[in-house]
Amino acid sequence: MSRPLHLFLFHGLGADGDDLAPVSDLVTERGSLAEHHWQVHRPDAPVAPVTINGGLPMPSWFDLVPGADGGIGVDKDTLAAITFDLQQQVQDTVGDDPFILGGFSQGGVLTTRLALTLPRPPLAAIMLSTWLPAPEQIAKPTDGRDPAVFIGHGTHDPLVPVHAAGKLNAFLQDCGLSNITERHYPVEHGIVPEELEDIVSWLQPTLRTPS
């Protein structure tokens, strides 16, 4: 029996796991595996009040609050708590199997943290339309991990400005990661077909040699 290769995808604020079905569908349909079979996980965020949305309850991995500069900030306690919960969930699910992480917006925040802090790193990490809040909470890896990373961002994003992609890229390099691809697309806060095609093409070299 072939060994599973797990794909975890974490959605954005107000969505659910099905929101990223086009990503997982394309990756699993077009991503050829020799000695593995895909096992896809698209968990739903808990429903909780979101401060910047007037306290309205909605699917949210962590709370978003007014930032000091008039922008959007994060509640560091809820961010740290969900990071810990997902670390346990991923470890319990994958065991010794290889895995890939991906996420959009809030889900990309979690993907970054998990890729850097899980005891065993992913083969690859996909970070879409996301940013780097509370970097001081992230323990930089010292084990030499260097998973392939894809950073995709819309040039017209009104919620998470495109310069956030460059800041994330620089932080990952500071953490010792070197296999980073950053691409920008003419879109607002969303994913375009060209981006999906780029993700599949980018992932192919990694899939040829999963551990």
KATALIN-V228139 format. One line per field, one symbol per residue. psi: psi as a letter, one per 40 degrees, with the letter a starting at -180 (. if undefined). Layout:
psi->???
This chain:
psi->hiiihhhhhhiaheaadededddddddddehhhdfiiihhhgihiihihhdeffehhihhdiihihideeahiihdddddddddddddddddddbeiiiiiiihbdddddddddddeidhiidihhhhfaagifdeehhhieeeigihhhhhihefhedgidedddddddddddeeheghhhiiigibgahiddddddddddddddddfi.
